[in-house]
Amino acid sequence: MAPSGFQSKVDITFIGTATAILSIDGVSFITDPAFDKVGTEYDLGIITLKSLAGPALQIHDLPAIDAVLLSHEDHPDNLDTAGRALLDARTVITTPDGANKLKPRPSVHPIHPWETLSLKIGGKDFSITGTPCVHLPGGEVTGFILEAASFGTHSDGLPNVIYISGDTIYIEELAQIQKKYHVVLAILNLGDVQVALPGSSEPLHITLDGKTAAKLIREIEPDVVVPMHFDSWAHFTEPSSKSAKIFEEEGLNEKVLWLTPGIKTQIF
């Protein structure tokens, strides 16, 4: 059942890691395009990334893509060589640092935390707001809030929106979302990625795990939650089975929708 006031059709095709096609009234967004074959490795110095699963779809399998929501461009599990081909001649929204590095593409738009861009994408008007993220020290990451006139206003008086977390840990600032918006759909990046930093005795957590994701869900109160960013890389420490168990223990099962990779799933 569609949320109160919501008049758009929304489908998601989960491809793998943080890559998915989000279709809104026929307008197709792709998130963090990465299409590495299984077994690909990247040495980032402080951490080595090794792919354990390939994408459920290849680039040639994709429908027409109107825009790219790129949380950050400097980690290859969020944007790899193959995925970069999707940035050309398309609207791309990403961090200021990422936009600078992706020059001279004219359709790349930088976005700051809580900044709102008004863009016409695929013939439809969208308002896209950046959300704060805390990931690896020294890098920029953004999440996204999507809003359109057809999303309407919820019975609680707040505008209906779609929230995409990007790679982030839990931060208290994200609780502001619930005060400003009614989240009909939250797409959350899990995996509990941890890195060992020089001089630190404890690993640094740089993405959500099941517990912190549950806390965020309780604070922003989304109608539907779609998890991504789990199982497909060796540096992900929390398997989806553990996250799912935590969500069950937290009484969140009715909200959480685990998608089958490669299958287009209607959300509303």
ZAVO-244176 format. One record per atom (N, C-alpha, C): x, y, z; atom name; residue in one letter; chain. Coordinates in steps of 0.2 Angstrom, whole numbers, plus 5000, padded with zeros to 4 digits. Layout:
X; Y; Z; CA; A; A
...
This chain:
5004; 4994; 5000; N; M; A
5000; 5000; 5000; CA; M; A
5004; 5006; 5000; C; M; A
5003; 5011; 4996; N; A; A
5007; 5017; 4995; CA; A; A
5006; 5021; 5002; C; A; A
5011; 5025; 5004; N; P; A
5010; 5029; 5010; CA; P; A
5005; 5035; 5009; C; P; A
5003; 5038; 5014; N; S; A
4998; 5043; 5013; CA; S; A
5000; 5049; 5009; C; S; A
4996; 5051; 5004; N; G; A
4998; 5056; 4999; CA; G; A
5003; 5055; 4994; C; G; A
5006; 5049; 4994; N; F; A
5011; 5047; 4989; CA; F; A
5008; 5044; 4983; C; F; A
5010; 5047; 4977; N; Q; A
5007; 5046; 4971; CA; Q; A
5011; 5044; 4965; C; Q; A
5017; 5042; 4967; N; S; A
5022; 5039; 4962; CA; S; A
5023; 5032; 4962; C; S; A
5025; 5029; 4957; N; K; A
5027; 5022; 4956; CA; K; A
5035; 5021; 4957; C; K; A
5037; 5017; 4962; N; V; A
5044; 5016; 4963; CA; V; A
5046; 5009; 4963; C; V; A
5051; 5008; 4959; N; D; A
5054; 5001; 4959; CA; D; A
5061; 5001; 4960; C; D; A
5064; 4996; 4963; N; I; A
5071; 4995; 4964; CA; I; A
5074; 4989; 4961; C; I; A
5079; 4989; 4957; N; T; A
5083; 4983; 4955; CA; T; A
5090; 4983; 4959; C; T; A
5091; 4979; 4963; N; F; A
5097; 4978; 4967; CA; F; A
5102; 4975; 4963; C; F; A
5108; 4978; 4962; N; I; A
5113; 4975; 4957; CA; I; A
5118; 4971; 4961; C; I; A
5120; 4975; 4967; N; G; A
5125; 4972; 4971; CA; G; A
5129; 4978; 4975; C; G; A
5132; 4976; 4980; N; T; A
5135; 4981; 4985; CA; T; A
5131; 4987; 4986; C; T; A
5133; 4993; 4984; N; A; A
5128; 4999; 4984; CA; A; A
5125; 5001; 4978; C; A; A
5125; 4997; 4973; N; T; A
5123; 4998; 4966; CA; T; A
5116; 4996; 4965; C; T; A
5111; 5000; 4964; N; A; A
5104; 4998; 4962; CA; A; A
5101; 5003; 4957; C; A; A
5096; 5001; 4954; N; I; A
5092; 5006; 4950; CA; I; A
5086; 5007; 4953; C; I; A
5085; 5014; 4955; N; L; A
5079; 5017; 4958; CA; L; A
5075; 5020; 4952; C; L; A
5069; 5017; 4951; N; S; A
5065; 5020; 4946; CA; S; A
5059; 5023; 4949; C; S; A
5058; 5029; 4947; N; I; A
5053; 5034; 4950; CA; I; A
5049; 5036; 4944; C; I; A
5043; 5034; 4943; N; D; A
5038; 5036; 4938; CA; D; A
5042; 5035; 4931; C; D; A
5046; 5030; 4930; N; G; A
5049; 5029; 4924; CA; G; A
5056; 5033; 4923; C; G; A
5058; 5037; 4928; N; V; A
5065; 5040; 4928; CA; V; A
5069; 5036; 4932; C; V; A
5075; 5034; 4929; N; S; A
5080; 5029; 4932; CA; S; A
5086; 5032; 4935; C; S; A
5087; 5031; 4941; N; F; A
5093; 5033; 4945; CA; F; A
5097; 5027; 4946; C; F; A
5104; 5027; 4945; N; I; A
5108; 5022; 4948; CA; I; A
5112; 5025; 4953; C; I; A
5113; 5021; 4959; N; T; A
5117; 5022; 4964; CA; T; A
5124; 5019; 4964; C; T; A
5129; 5023; 4965; N; D; A
5136; 5020; 4966; CA; D; A
5137; 5015; 4961; C; D; A
5138; 5016; 4955; N; P; A
5139; 5011; 4950; CA; P; A
5146; 5007; 4950; C; P; A
5145; 5001; 4952; N; A; A
5151; 4997; 4952; CA; A; A
5150; 4990; 4949; C; A; A
5154; 4988; 4944; N; F; A
5152; 4982; 4940; CA; F; A
5158; 4977; 4940; C; F; A
5162; 4977; 4945; N; D; A
5168; 4973; 4945; CA; D; A
5166; 4966; 4944; C; D; A
5170; 4962; 4941; N; K; A
5169; 4955; 4941; CA; K; A
5172; 4952; 4948; C; K; A
5169; 4946; 4950; N; V; A
5170; 4943; 4956; CA; V; A
5178; 4942; 4956; C; V; A
5181; 4943; 4962; N; G; A
5188; 4942; 4963; CA; G; A
5193; 4948; 4962; C; G; A
5190; 4953; 4960; N; T; A
5194; 4959; 4959; CA; T; A
5196; 4962; 4965; C; T; A
5203; 4964; 4965; N; E; A
5206; 4967; 4971; CA; E; A
5208; 4974; 4970; C; E; A
5208; 4978; 4976; N; Y; A
5211; 4984; 4976; CA; Y; A
5214; 4985; 4982; C; Y; A
5220; 4988; 4982; N; D; A
5224; 4989; 4988; CA; D; A
5224; 4997; 4989; C; D; A
5220; 4999; 4995; N; L; A
5220; 5006; 4996; CA; L; A
5225; 5008; 5002; C; L; A
5229; 5004; 5003; N; G; A
5234; 5006; 5008; CA; G; A
5232; 5003; 5015; C; G; A
5227; 5007; 5018; N; I; A
5225; 5005; 5025; CA; I; A
5220; 4999; 5025; C; I; A
5218; 4997; 5019; N; I; A
5213; 4991; 5018; CA; I; A
5214; 4989; 5011; C; I; A
5213; 4982; 5010; N; T; A
5213; 4979; 5004; CA; T; A
5205; 4977; 5002; C; T; A
5203; 4979; 4997; N; L; A
5196; 4977; 4995; CA; L; A
5196; 4971; 4990; C; L; A
5193; 4966; 4991; N; K; A
5192; 4960; 4987; CA; K; A
5185; 4958; 4986; C; K; A
5183; 4958; 4980; N; S; A
5176; 4957; 4978; CA; S; A
5174; 4949; 4979; C; S; A
5169; 4948; 4982; N; L; A
5167; 4941; 4983; CA; L; A
5161; 4939; 4979; C; L; A
5158; 4944; 4976; N; A; A
5152; 4942; 4971; CA; A; A
5152; 4947; 4966; C; A; A
5150; 4945; 4960; N; G; A
5150; 4950; 4954; CA; G; A
5143; 4953; 4954; C; G; A
5142; 4958; 4950; N; P; A
5135; 4961; 4949; CA; P; A
5130; 4957; 4946; C; P; A
5124; 4957; 4949; N; A; A
5118; 4953; 4946; CA; A; A
5117; 4955; 4939; C; A; A
5118; 4961; 4937; N; L; A
5117; 4963; 4930; CA; L; A
5124; 4966; 4927; C; L; A
5125; 4966; 4921; N; Q; A
5130; 4969; 4918; CA; Q; A
5128; 4976; 4915; C; Q; A
5133; 4980; 4913; N; I; A
5131; 4987; 4911; CA; I; A
5126; 4986; 4904; C; I; A
5128; 4981; 4900; N; H; A
5124; 4981; 4894; CA; H; A
5116; 4978; 4895; C; H; A
5115; 4976; 4902; N; D; A
5109; 4974; 4904; CA; D; A
5104; 4979; 4906; C; D; A
5107; 4985; 4907; N; L; A
5104; 4990; 4911; CA; L; A
5099; 4994; 4906; C; L; A
5093; 4996; 4909; N; P; A
5089; 5001; 4905; CA; P; A
5092; 5008; 4904; C; P; A
5089; 5012; 4901; N; A; A
5091; 5019; 4900; CA; A; A
5092; 5022; 4907; C; A; A
5098; 5025; 4909; N; I; A
5099; 5028; 4915; CA; I; A
5099; 5035; 4914; C; I; A
5095; 5039; 4918; N; D; A
5094; 5046; 4918; CA; D; A
5099; 5050; 4922; C; D; A
5101; 5047; 4928; N; A; A
5105; 5051; 4933; CA; A; A
5109; 5046; 4937; C; A; A
5114; 5048; 4940; N; V; A
5119; 5044; 4945; CA; V; A
5119; 5048; 4951; C; V; A
5117; 5044; 4957; N; L; A
5118; 5046; 4963; CA; L; A
5124; 5043; 4966; C; L; A
5129; 5047; 4967; N; L; A
5136; 5044; 4968; CA; L; A
5138; 5047; 4975; C; L; A
5138; 5042; 4980; N; S; A
5140; 5044; 4987; CA; S; A
5147; 5047; 4988; C; S; A
5151; 5043; 4984; N; H; A
5158; 5046; 4984; CA; H; A
5162; 5042; 4978; C; H; A
5167; 5046; 4975; N; E; A
5170; 5043; 4969; CA; E; A
5177; 5040; 4970; C; E; A
5179; 5040; 4977; N; D; A
5186; 5038; 4978; CA; D; A
5187; 5031; 4981; C; D; A
5181; 5027; 4981; N; H; A
5182; 5020; 4983; CA; H; A
5179; 5016; 4978; C; H; A
5183; 5011; 4976; N; P; A
5181; 5007; 4970; CA; P; A
5175; 5002; 4971; C; P; A
5173; 5001; 4977; N; D; A
5167; 4997; 4978; CA; D; A
5161; 5001; 4978; C; D; A
5162; 5008; 4977; N; N; A
5156; 5012; 4975; CA; N; A
5156; 5015; 4968; C; N; A
5162; 5015; 4965; N; L; A
5163; 5018; 4958; CA; L; A
5170; 5014; 4956; C; L; A
5169; 5010; 4951; N; D; A
5175; 5007; 4948; CA; D; A
5176; 5009; 4941; C; D; A
5180; 5006; 4937; N; T; A
5182; 5008; 4930; CA; T; A
5176; 5007; 4926; C; T; A
5173; 5002; 4926; N; A; A
5167; 5000; 4922; CA; A; A
5161; 5005; 4924; C; A; A
5160; 5006; 4930; N; G; A
5155; 5011; 4932; CA; G; A
5156; 5018; 4930; C; G; A
5162; 5020; 4929; N; R; A
5163; 5027; 4927; CA; R; A
5160; 5028; 4920; C; R; A
5160; 5023; 4916; N; A; A
5157; 5024; 4909; CA; A; A
5150; 5027; 4910; C; A; A
5146; 5026; 4915; N; L; A
5139; 5028; 4916; CA; L; A
5139; 5035; 4918; C; L; A
5144; 5038; 4920; N; L; A
5144; 5045; 4922; CA; L; A
5144; 5050; 4916; C; L; A
5146; 5048; 4910; N; D; A
5147; 5052; 4904; CA; D; A
5140; 5054; 4902; C; D; A
5139; 5060; 4900; N; A; A
5132; 5063; 4897; CA; A; A
5126; 5061; 4901; C; A; A
5127; 5061; 4908; N; R; A
5121; 5060; 4912; CA; R; A
5122; 5065; 4918; C; R; A
5116; 5066; 4921; N; T; A
5116; 5070; 4927; CA; T; A
5119; 5066; 4933; C; T; A
5124; 5069; 4936; N; V; A
5128; 5065; 4942; CA; V; A
5127; 5070; 4948; C; V; A
5125; 5068; 4953; N; I; A
5125; 5071; 4960; CA; I; A
5130; 5068; 4964; C; I; A
5135; 5072; 4967; N; T; A
5140; 5069; 4971; CA; T; A
5143; 5074; 4976; C; T; A
5148; 5072; 4979; N; T; A
5151; 5077; 4984; CA; T; A
5155; 5083; 4980; C; T; A
5157; 5088; 4984; N; P; A
5161; 5093; 4980; CA; P; A
5167; 5091; 4978; C; P; A
5171; 5087; 4982; N; D; A
5177; 5084; 4980; CA; D; A
5177; 5080; 4975; C; D; A
5172; 5075; 4975; N; G; A
5170; 5071; 4969; CA; G; A
5169; 5075; 4963; C; G; A
5165; 5080; 4963; N; A; A
5163; 5084; 4957; CA; A; A
5169; 5087; 4954; C; A; A
5174; 5089; 4958; N; N; A
5180; 5092; 4956; CA; N; A
5184; 5087; 4952; C; N; A
5185; 5081; 4955; N; K; A
5189; 5076; 4952; CA; K; A
5186; 5073; 4946; C; K; A
5179; 5074; 4945; N; L; A
5176; 5071; 4939; CA; L; A
5176; 5076; 4933; C; L; A
5178; 5082; 4934; N; K; A
5178; 5087; 4929; CA; K; A
5182; 5084; 4923; C; K; A
5180; 5086; 4917; N; P; A
5176; 5092; 4915; CA; P; A
5169; 5090; 4913; C; P; A
5166; 5084; 4916; N; R; A
5159; 5083; 4914; CA; R; A
5155; 5088; 4916; C; R; A
5151; 5091; 4911; N; P; A
5147; 5097; 4913; CA; P; A
5140; 5095; 4917; C; P; A
5138; 5089; 4917; N; S; A
5132; 5087; 4921; CA; S; A
5133; 5085; 4928; C; S; A
5139; 5086; 4930; N; V; A
5141; 5084; 4937; CA; V; A
5139; 5089; 4942; C; V; A
5135; 5088; 4947; N; H; A
5133; 5093; 4952; CA; H; A
5135; 5091; 4959; C; H; A
5139; 5096; 4962; N; P; A
5141; 5095; 4969; CA; P; A
5136; 5096; 4973; C; P; A
5136; 5093; 4979; N; I; A
5130; 5094; 4984; CA; I; A
5133; 5094; 4991; C; I; A
5132; 5099; 4995; N; H; A
5134; 5099; 5002; CA; H; A
5129; 5096; 5007; C; H; A
5131; 5094; 5013; N; P; A
5126; 5092; 5018; CA; P; A
5120; 5097; 5019; C; P; A
5114; 5095; 5018; N; W; A
5108; 5099; 5019; CA; W; A
5107; 5104; 5013; C; W; A
5111; 5104; 5008; N; E; A
5110; 5108; 5002; CA; E; A
5105; 5105; 4998; C; E; A
5100; 5109; 4995; N; T; A
5095; 5106; 4990; CA; T; A
5096; 5108; 4983; C; T; A
5096; 5104; 4979; N; L; A
5097; 5105; 4972; CA; L; A
5090; 5104; 4968; C; L; A
5088; 5108; 4964; N; S; A
5082; 5108; 4960; CA; S; A
5084; 5106; 4953; C; S; A
5082; 5100; 4951; N; L; A
5084; 5097; 4944; CA; L; A
5079; 5094; 4941; C; L; A
5078; 5095; 4934; N; K; A
5074; 5091; 4930; CA; K; A
5078; 5085; 4927; C; K; A
5075; 5079; 4929; N; I; A
5079; 5073; 4927; CA; I; A
5074; 5069; 4923; C; I; A
5075; 5067; 4917; N; G; A
5070; 5063; 4913; CA; G; A
5064; 5066; 4912; C; G; A
5064; 5072; 4912; N; G; A
5057; 5076; 4911; CA; G; A
5053; 5077; 4917; C; G; A
5056; 5075; 4923; N; K; A
5052; 5076; 4929; CA; K; A
5056; 5080; 4934; C; K; A
5053; 5085; 4938; N; D; A
5056; 5089; 4943; CA; D; A
5057; 5086; 4949; C; D; A
5064; 5086; 4952; N; F; A
5066; 5083; 4958; CA; F; A
5069; 5088; 4962; C; F; A
5068; 5088; 4969; N; S; A
5072; 5091; 4974; CA; S; A
5077; 5086; 4977; C; S; A
5083; 5087; 4977; N; I; A
5088; 5082; 4980; CA; I; A
5092; 5086; 4985; C; I; A
5092; 5083; 4991; N; T; A
5095; 5086; 4997; CA; T; A
5101; 5081; 4999; C; T; A
5107; 5084; 5000; N; G; A
5112; 5080; 5002; CA; G; A
5112; 5079; 5010; C; G; A
5114; 5073; 5012; N; T; A
5114; 5072; 5019; CA; T; A
5121; 5070; 5022; C; T; A
5122; 5072; 5028; N; P; A
5129; 5071; 5031; CA; P; A
5131; 5064; 5031; C; P; A
5137; 5062; 5030; N; C; A
5140; 5055; 5031; CA; C; A
5146; 5056; 5035; C; C; A
5148; 5051; 5039; N; V; A
5154; 5050; 5042; CA; V; A
5157; 5043; 5040; C; V; A
5162; 5043; 5036; N; H; A
5165; 5037; 5033; CA; H; A
5172; 5036; 5035; C; H; A
5177; 5036; 5030; N; L; A
5184; 5036; 5031; CA; L; A
5187; 5043; 5032; C; L; A
5191; 5044; 5037; N; P; A
5193; 5050; 5039; CA; P; A
5197; 5053; 5033; C; P; A
5195; 5060; 5031; N; G; A
5199; 5063; 5026; CA; G; A
5195; 5063; 5019; C; G; A
5190; 5059; 5019; N; G; A
5186; 5059; 5013; CA; G; A
5179; 5062; 5013; C; G; A
5176; 5064; 5008; N; E; A
5169; 5066; 5008; CA; E; A
5164; 5061; 5005; C; E; A
5159; 5060; 5009; N; V; A
5153; 5056; 5007; CA; V; A
5147; 5059; 5008; C; V; A
5142; 5058; 5003; N; T; A
5135; 5061; 5004; CA; T; A
5130; 5056; 5004; C; T; A
5125; 5057; 5007; N; G; A
5118; 5053; 5006; CA; G; A
5114; 5058; 5002; C; G; A
5108; 5055; 5001; N; F; A
5103; 5059; 4997; CA; F; A
5096; 5058; 5000; C; F; A
5092; 5064; 4999; N; I; A
5085; 5064; 5000; CA; I; A
5082; 5066; 4994; C; I; A
5077; 5062; 4991; N; L; A
5074; 5064; 4985; CA; L; A
5067; 5066; 4986; C; L; A
5064; 5071; 4983; N; E; A
5058; 5073; 4984; CA; E; A
5055; 5076; 4977; C; E; A
5049; 5075; 4976; N; A; A
5045; 5077; 4970; CA; A; A
5038; 5079; 4972; C; A; A
5035; 5083; 4967; N; A; A
5028; 5085; 4969; CA; A; A
5023; 5079; 4969; C; A; A
5024; 5074; 4965; N; S; A
5020; 5068; 4965; CA; S; A
5021; 5064; 4972; C; S; A
5026; 5065; 4976; N; F; A
5027; 5061; 4982; CA; F; A
5022; 5064; 4987; C; F; A
5019; 5070; 4986; N; G; A
5014; 5072; 4991; CA; G; A
5016; 5074; 4998; C; G; A
5011; 5075; 5002; N; T; A
5012; 5077; 5009; CA; T; A
5009; 5071; 5013; C; T; A
5012; 5069; 5018; N; H; A
5010; 5063; 5022; CA; H; A
5004; 5066; 5027; C; H; A
5000; 5062; 5030; N; S; A
4995; 5064; 5034; CA; S; A
4998; 5067; 5041; C; S; A
5004; 5066; 5042; N; D; A
5008; 5070; 5047; CA; D; A
5010; 5077; 5046; C; D; A
5008; 5079; 5040; N; G; A
5010; 5086; 5038; CA; G; A
5017; 5087; 5035; C; G; A
5021; 5082; 5034; N; L; A
5028; 5082; 5032; CA; L; A
5028; 5080; 5025; C; L; A
5033; 5082; 5021; N; P; A
5033; 5080; 5014; CA; P; A
5036; 5073; 5013; C; P; A
5033; 5069; 5009; N; N; A
5036; 5062; 5008; CA; N; A
5042; 5062; 5004; C; N; A
5047; 5058; 5006; N; V; A
5054; 5058; 5003; CA; V; A
5056; 5051; 5003; C; V; A
5061; 5050; 4999; N; I; A
5066; 5044; 4999; CA; I; A
5072; 5046; 5001; C; I; A
5075; 5042; 5006; N; Y; A
5082; 5043; 5009; CA; Y; A
5086; 5038; 5007; C; Y; A
5092; 5039; 5004; N; I; A
5098; 5035; 5003; CA; I; A
5104; 5037; 5007; C; I; A
5106; 5032; 5011; N; S; A
5111; 5034; 5016; CA; S; A
5118; 5035; 5014; C; S; A
5120; 5032; 5008; N; G; A
5127; 5032; 5007; CA; G; A
5131; 5028; 5012; C; G; A
5138; 5028; 5011; N; D; A
5142; 5025; 5016; CA; D; A
5143; 5029; 5022; C; D; A
5140; 5027; 5028; N; T; A
5141; 5031; 5034; CA; T; A
5139; 5027; 5040; C; T; A
5142; 5029; 5046; N; I; A
5140; 5026; 5052; CA; I; A
5134; 5030; 5055; C; I; A
5132; 5028; 5060; N; Y; A
5126; 5032; 5063; CA; Y; A
5129; 5038; 5066; C; Y; A
5126; 5044; 5065; N; I; A
5128; 5050; 5068; CA; I; A
5121; 5053; 5070; C; I; A
5121; 5057; 5076; N; E; A
5115; 5060; 5078; CA; E; A
5112; 5065; 5074; C; E; A
5116; 5068; 5070; N; E; A
5113; 5073; 5065; CA; E; A
5108; 5071; 5060; C; E; A
5108; 5064; 5059; N; L; A
5103; 5061; 5054; CA; L; A
5096; 5061; 5057; C; L; A
5096; 5062; 5064; N; A; A
5089; 5062; 5067; CA; A; A
5085; 5068; 5065; C; A; A
5088; 5073; 5062; N; Q; A
5085; 5079; 5059; CA; Q; A
5080; 5077; 5053; C; Q; A
5082; 5072; 5050; N; I; A
5078; 5070; 5044; CA; I; A
5070; 5069; 5046; C; I; A
5069; 5065; 5052; N; Q; A
5063; 5064; 5054; CA; Q; A
5059; 5070; 5056; C; Q; A
5062; 5076; 5058; N; K; A
5059; 5082; 5060; CA; K; A
5057; 5086; 5054; C; K; A
5060; 5085; 5048; N; K; A
5059; 5088; 5042; CA; K; A
5054; 5085; 5037; C; K; A
5055; 5078; 5037; N; Y; A
5052; 5074; 5031; CA; Y; A
5049; 5068; 5034; C; Y; A
5044; 5065; 5030; N; H; A
5041; 5058; 5031; CA; H; A
5045; 5054; 5026; C; H; A
5049; 5049; 5029; N; V; A
5053; 5045; 5024; CA; V; A
5049; 5039; 5022; C; V; A
5047; 5038; 5016; N; V; A
5043; 5033; 5014; CA; V; A
5047; 5027; 5012; C; V; A
5053; 5028; 5010; N; L; A
5058; 5023; 5009; CA; L; A
5065; 5025; 5011; C; L; A
5069; 5021; 5015; N; A; A
5076; 5022; 5017; CA; A; A
5080; 5016; 5014; C; A; A
5085; 5018; 5010; N; I; A
5090; 5013; 5007; CA; I; A
5096; 5014; 5011; C; I; A
5098; 5009; 5015; N; L; A
5103; 5009; 5020; CA; L; A
5109; 5005; 5018; C; L; A
5115; 5008; 5018; N; N; A
5121; 5004; 5017; CA; N; A
5124; 5001; 5024; C; N; A
5124; 4994; 5024; N; L; A
5126; 4990; 5030; CA; L; A
5133; 4988; 5029; C; L; A
5135; 4982; 5032; N; G; A
5141; 4978; 5031; CA; G; A
5146; 4979; 5037; C; G; A
5145; 4984; 5041; N; D; A
5150; 4985; 5047; CA; D; A
5157; 4985; 5044; C; D; A
5159; 4989; 5039; N; V; A
5166; 4990; 5037; CA; V; A
5170; 4993; 5043; C; V; A
5176; 4989; 5044; N; Q; A
5180; 4992; 5049; CA; Q; A
5187; 4992; 5046; C; Q; A
5191; 4997; 5048; N; V; A
5198; 4998; 5046; CA; V; A
5202; 4999; 5052; C; V; A
5209; 4997; 5051; N; A; A
5214; 4998; 5057; CA; A; A
5218; 5004; 5055; C; A; A
5217; 5009; 5059; N; L; A
5221; 5015; 5058; CA; L; A
5228; 5015; 5062; C; L; A
5233; 5018; 5059; N; P; A
5240; 5018; 5063; CA; P; A
5239; 5021; 5069; C; P; A
5242; 5018; 5074; N; G; A
5242; 5021; 5081; CA; G; A
5235; 5020; 5085; C; G; A
5230; 5016; 5082; N; S; A
5224; 5015; 5085; CA; S; A
5224; 5008; 5087; C; S; A
5222; 5006; 5094; N; S; A
5221; 4999; 5096; CA; S; A
5215; 4996; 5094; C; S; A
5210; 5000; 5092; N; E; A
5203; 4997; 5090; CA; E; A
5202; 4999; 5083; C; E; A
5199; 4995; 5079; N; P; A
5197; 4996; 5072; CA; P; A
5192; 5002; 5072; C; P; A
5192; 5005; 5067; N; L; A
5187; 5011; 5066; CA; L; A
5181; 5008; 5061; C; L; A
5175; 5009; 5064; N; H; A
5169; 5007; 5060; CA; H; A
5167; 5013; 5055; C; H; A
5166; 5011; 5049; N; I; A
5165; 5016; 5044; CA; I; A
5158; 5015; 5040; C; I; A
5154; 5010; 5042; N; T; A
5148; 5010; 5039; CA; T; A
5143; 5007; 5045; C; T; A
5137; 5007; 5043; N; L; A
5132; 5005; 5048; CA; L; A
5132; 4997; 5049; C; L; A
5131; 4995; 5055; N; D; A
5129; 4988; 5056; CA; D; A
5122; 4987; 5058; C; D; A
5120; 4981; 5060; N; G; A
5113; 4980; 5061; CA; G; A
5110; 4984; 5067; C; G; A
5114; 4984; 5072; N; K; A
5112; 4988; 5078; CA; K; A
5112; 4996; 5077; C; K; A
5117; 4999; 5074; N; T; A
5116; 5006; 5072; CA; T; A
5111; 5007; 5067; C; T; A
5110; 5003; 5062; N; A; A
5105; 5004; 5057; CA; A; A
5098; 5004; 5061; C; A; A
5097; 4999; 5065; N; A; A
5091; 4999; 5069; CA; A; A
5089; 5005; 5073; C; A; A
5095; 5008; 5076; N; K; A
5094; 5014; 5079; CA; K; A
5092; 5020; 5075; C; K; A
5095; 5020; 5069; N; L; A
5093; 5025; 5064; CA; L; A
5086; 5024; 5061; C; L; A
5084; 5018; 5060; N; I; A
5077; 5017; 5058; CA; I; A
5072; 5019; 5063; C; I; A
5074; 5018; 5069; N; R; A
5069; 5020; 5075; CA; R; A
5068; 5028; 5075; C; R; A
5074; 5031; 5073; N; E; A
5074; 5038; 5074; CA; E; A
5071; 5042; 5068; C; E; A
5072; 5039; 5062; N; I; A
5069; 5042; 5056; CA; I; A
5062; 5039; 5053; C; I; A
5061; 5034; 5056; N; E; A
5054; 5031; 5056; CA; E; A
5052; 5030; 5048; C; E; A
5056; 5027; 5044; N; P; A
5054; 5025; 5037; CA; P; A
5048; 5020; 5037; C; P; A
5044; 5021; 5031; N; D; A
5039; 5016; 5030; CA; D; A
5042; 5009; 5028; C; D; A
5047; 5009; 5024; N; V; A
5050; 5003; 5021; CA; V; A
5058; 5005; 5021; C; V; A
5061; 4999; 5023; N; V; A
5069; 5000; 5023; CA; V; A
5071; 4994; 5018; C; V; A
5076; 4996; 5013; N; V; A
5079; 4992; 5009; CA; V; A
5087; 4992; 5011; C; V; A
5089; 4986; 5013; N; P; A
5097; 4986; 5015; CA; P; A
5101; 4985; 5008; C; P; A
5107; 4988; 5008; N; M; A
5112; 4986; 5003; CA; M; A
5118; 4986; 5006; C; M; A
5124; 4985; 5002; N; H; A
5131; 4985; 5004; CA; H; A
5132; 4980; 5010; C; H; A
5131; 4974; 5008; N; F; A
5133; 4968; 5012; CA; F; A
5135; 4962; 5008; C; F; A
5139; 4958; 5011; N; D; A
5141; 4951; 5009; CA; D; A
5145; 4951; 5003; C; D; A
5146; 4956; 4999; N; S; A
5149; 4955; 4992; CA; S; A
5156; 4957; 4992; C; S; A
5159; 4959; 4998; N; W; A
5166; 4961; 4998; CA; W; A
5169; 4958; 5004; C; W; A
5176; 4956; 5004; N; A; A
5179; 4953; 5010; CA; A; A
5180; 4958; 5016; C; A; A
5180; 4964; 5014; N; H; A
5180; 4969; 5020; CA; H; A
5174; 4971; 5024; C; H; A
5168; 4968; 5021; N; F; A
5162; 4968; 5025; CA; F; A
5162; 4963; 5031; C; F; A
5161; 4966; 5037; N; T; A
5162; 4961; 5043; CA; T; A
5156; 4958; 5045; C; T; A
5150; 4961; 5044; N; E; A
5144; 4959; 5046; CA; E; A
5140; 4956; 5041; C; E; A
5138; 4949; 5040; N; P; A
5135; 4946; 5035; CA; P; A
5127; 4948; 5035; C; P; A
5124; 4948; 5030; N; S; A
5117; 4950; 5030; CA; S; A
5113; 4946; 5035; C; S; A
5115; 4939; 5036; N; S; A
5111; 4935; 5040; CA; S; A
5111; 4938; 5047; C; S; A
5117; 4941; 5049; N; K; A
5117; 4943; 5056; CA; K; A
5113; 4950; 5056; C; K; A
5113; 4954; 5051; N; S; A
5109; 4960; 5051; CA; S; A
5102; 4959; 5051; C; S; A
5100; 4954; 5048; N; A; A
5093; 4952; 5047; CA; A; A
5091; 4949; 5054; C; A; A
5095; 4945; 5058; N; K; A
5093; 4943; 5064; CA; K; A
5092; 4949; 5069; C; K; A
5097; 4954; 5069; N; I; A
5096; 4960; 5073; CA; I; A
5090; 4963; 5072; C; I; A
5088; 4964; 5065; N; F; A
5082; 4968; 5064; CA; F; A
5076; 4964; 5067; C; F; A
5076; 4957; 5066; N; E; A
5071; 4953; 5069; CA; E; A
5070; 4954; 5077; C; E; A
5076; 4954; 5080; N; E; A
5076; 4955; 5087; CA; E; A
5074; 4962; 5089; C; E; A
5075; 4967; 5085; N; E; A
5073; 4974; 5086; CA; E; A
5065; 4975; 5084; C; E; A
5062; 4970; 5082; N; G; A
5055; 4971; 5080; CA; G; A
5054; 4975; 5073; C; G; A
5059; 4975; 5069; N; L; A
5058; 4979; 5063; CA; L; A
5057; 4975; 5056; C; L; A
5056; 4968; 5057; N; N; A
5055; 4964; 5051; CA; N; A
5050; 4967; 5046; C; N; A
5044; 4970; 5049; N; E; A
5039; 4972; 5044; CA; E; A
5041; 4978; 5040; C; E; A
5046; 4981; 5042; N; K; A
5048; 4987; 5038; CA; K; A
5054; 4985; 5033; C; K; A
5058; 4980; 5034; N; V; A
5064; 4978; 5031; CA; V; A
5062; 4974; 5025; C; V; A
5064; 4976; 5019; N; L; A
5063; 4972; 5013; CA; L; A
5070; 4970; 5010; C; L; A
5072; 4964; 5010; N; W; A
5078; 4961; 5007; CA; W; A
5077; 4960; 5000; C; W; A
5080; 4963; 4995; N; L; A
5079; 4962; 4988; CA; L; A
5083; 4956; 4985; C; L; A
5080; 4953; 4980; N; T; A
5084; 4948; 4976; CA; T; A
5088; 4951; 4971; C; T; A
5095; 4950; 4971; N; P; A
5099; 4954; 4966; CA; P; A
5096; 4952; 4959; C; P; A
5096; 4958; 4955; N; G; A
5094; 4957; 4948; CA; G; A
5087; 4957; 4946; C; G; A
5083; 4957; 4951; N; I; A
5075; 4957; 4950; CA; I; A
5072; 4964; 4952; C; I; A
5069; 4966; 4947; N; K; A
5065; 4973; 4948; CA; K; A
5059; 4972; 4953; C; K; A
5059; 4975; 4958; N; T; A
5054; 4974; 4963; CA; T; A
5051; 4981; 4964; C; T; A
5044; 4981; 4964; N; Q; A
5040; 4986; 4965; CA; Q; A
5039; 4988; 4972; C; Q; A
5041; 4994; 4974; N; I; A
5040; 4996; 4982; CA; I; A
5034; 4999; 4983; C; I; A
5032; 5004; 4979; N; F; A
5025; 5007; 4979; CA; F; A
5022; 5007; 4972; C; F; A
